[in-house]
Amino acid sequence: MLVLSHRQPLEDAMKFASSFVSKFDQSIVTTLNCFDRVIFKGHLPFWDDKRLNEFVDYTLKIKRKDFLPRLAEESQRLVDHAQTLAAESGRPYVYRQGKFKKESAKTS
């Protein structure tokens, strides 16, 4: 059993895991790496309407009136896919907004 009394920076944790695996590689059958959560944050970096319109017109090559409906469709596709993956894995899909503490959240 390994007990850490304080939080280590991610780099230290990665180095520790790597050295642990290499030290006991004869006894380890396999390793599993995964994320315990995925957080999407962001924005589209358009500073003004002109750049947004250029993006829609020349990059996406769609009519401006179709941009918001398409954005909603693509967003829903992403949500549906995430919900399907969570269901197939037997894990909950939890939509959160704003700040929250994962440790205190009930997601059974």
SVG drawing of the C-alpha trace seen along z (x, -y; Angstrom):
<svg xmlns="http://www.w3.org/2000/svg" viewBox="-30 -43 44 54">
<polyline fill="none" stroke="black" stroke-width="0.4" points="0.0,0.0 1.3,-3.5 0.2,-6.5 1.3,-10.0 0.9,-12.6 0.9,-15.6 0.0,-16.4 2.8,-16.1 3.1,-18.0 2.0,-16.1 5.6,-15.7 6.7,-14.1 3.8,-11.7 4.6,-10.7 8.3,-10.2 7.3,-8.1 4.9,-6.0 7.5,-5.4 10.2,-4.5 7.8,-2.2 6.9,-0.4 10.5,0.0 11.5,1.2 8.8,3.9 8.5,4.7 9.1,8.4 6.0,8.6 3.7,6.4 1.5,8.0 -0.1,4.8 -0.7,1.2 -3.8,-0.9 -3.7,-4.6 -6.9,-6.7 -8.3,-10.1 -10.8,-10.4 -12.6,-13.3 -12.6,-15.3 -13.2,-19.0 -13.9,-21.0 -13.3,-24.8 -12.7,-27.2 -13.8,-29.8 -13.4,-30.6 -10.8,-33.2 -12.6,-35.7 -11.8,-39.3 -14.5,-40.9 -17.4,-40.1 -15.2,-40.4 -12.9,-37.5 -15.9,-35.4 -17.6,-36.0 -14.3,-35.1 -14.1,-31.9 -17.7,-30.9 -17.4,-32.0 -14.0,-30.8 -13.0,-28.0 -16.3,-26.3 -17.7,-27.4 -21.3,-27.6 -23.9,-30.3 -23.8,-32.6 -27.5,-31.9 -26.6,-28.2 -23.7,-28.7 -25.5,-28.7 -27.8,-25.8 -24.8,-23.8 -22.9,-24.7 -25.8,-23.4 -25.9,-20.2 -22.2,-19.6 -22.4,-20.4 -25.2,-17.9 -23.3,-15.2 -20.4,-15.6 -22.7,-15.4 -24.5,-12.3 -21.2,-10.6 -19.9,-11.3 -23.2,-10.0 -22.9,-6.8 -19.3,-6.2 -20.2,-6.8 -23.2,-4.4 -21.1,-1.7 -18.5,-2.0 -21.1,-1.9 -20.1,-5.4 -22.3,-8.4 -22.4,-11.3 -22.6,-14.5 -22.9,-18.0 -21.5,-20.7 -21.4,-24.4 -19.3,-26.8 -16.9,-25.8 -17.4,-22.7 -15.3,-20.2 -15.2,-16.8 -14.4,-15.2 -17.7,-16.4 -19.9,-15.8 -22.2,-12.8 -22.3,-11.0 -23.3,-7.4"/>
</svg>
